[in-house]
Amino acid sequence: MAGKIKVTLIKSAIGRKDDQIATVAALGLRKLHSVVTHNDTPQIRGMVDKIKHLVTVEEI
């Protein structure tokens, strides 16, 4: 069974490329310092890697 990760938005997506804005939205992050939990899958890790400069990740 895959673990879980907690993703926190620490920088704004304003002024970023459209694909990065879409990735932030697809992860369910809306406002600064919002936190979401996801299953630790390769798909989610790929999305997080694309916006790693905007988020922090913690394994749960």
Contacts in CASP RR format, 6 or more apart in sequence:
PFRMAT RR
TARGET T0000
AUTHOR 0000-0000-0000
METHOD contacts of the structure
MODEL  1
MAGKIKVTLIKSAIGRKDDQIATVAALGLRKLHSVVTHNDTPQIRGMVDK
IKHLVTVEEI
2 39 0 8 1.000
2 40 0 8 1.000
2 41 0 8 1.000
3 39 0 8 1.000
3 40 0 8 1.000
3 59 0 8 1.000
3 60 0 8 1.000
4 37 0 8 1.000
4 38 0 8 1.000
4 39 0 8 1.000
4 40 0 8 1.000
4 59 0 8 1.000
4 60 0 8 1.000
5 37 0 8 1.000
5 38 0 8 1.000
5 39 0 8 1.000
5 40 0 8 1.000
5 44 0 8 1.000
5 45 0 8 1.000
5 48 0 8 1.000
5 57 0 8 1.000
5 58 0 8 1.000
5 59 0 8 1.000
5 60 0 8 1.000
6 35 0 8 1.000
6 36 0 8 1.000
6 37 0 8 1.000
6 57 0 8 1.000
6 58 0 8 1.000
6 59 0 8 1.000
6 60 0 8 1.000
7 27 0 8 1.000
7 29 0 8 1.000
7 35 0 8 1.000
7 36 0 8 1.000
7 37 0 8 1.000
7 38 0 8 1.000
7 48 0 8 1.000
7 55 0 8 1.000
7 56 0 8 1.000
7 57 0 8 1.000
8 33 0 8 1.000
8 34 0 8 1.000
8 35 0 8 1.000
8 55 0 8 1.000
8 56 0 8 1.000
8 57 0 8 1.000
8 58 0 8 1.000
9 24 0 8 1.000
9 29 0 8 1.000
9 31 0 8 1.000
9 32 0 8 1.000
9 33 0 8 1.000
9 34 0 8 1.000
9 54 0 8 1.000
9 55 0 8 1.000
10 32 0 8 1.000
10 33 0 8 1.000
10 54 0 8 1.000
10 55 0 8 1.000
10 56 0 8 1.000
11 32 0 8 1.000
11 53 0 8 1.000
11 54 0 8 1.000
11 55 0 8 1.000
12 32 0 8 1.000
12 54 0 8 1.000
13 20 0 8 1.000
13 21 0 8 1.000
13 24 0 8 1.000
13 51 0 8 1.000
13 54 0 8 1.000
15 21 0 8 1.000
16 54 0 8 1.000
19 50 0 8 1.000
20 50 0 8 1.000
20 51 0 8 1.000
20 54 0 8 1.000
23 47 0 8 1.000
23 50 0 8 1.000
23 51 0 8 1.000
24 51 0 8 1.000
24 54 0 8 1.000
26 47 0 8 1.000
27 36 0 8 1.000
27 38 0 8 1.000
27 44 0 8 1.000
27 47 0 8 1.000
27 48 0 8 1.000
27 51 0 8 1.000
28 34 0 8 1.000
28 36 0 8 1.000
29 36 0 8 1.000
29 55 0 8 1.000
37 60 0 8 1.000
38 44 0 8 1.000
40 59 0 8 1.000
48 55 0 8 1.000
48 57 0 8 1.000
END
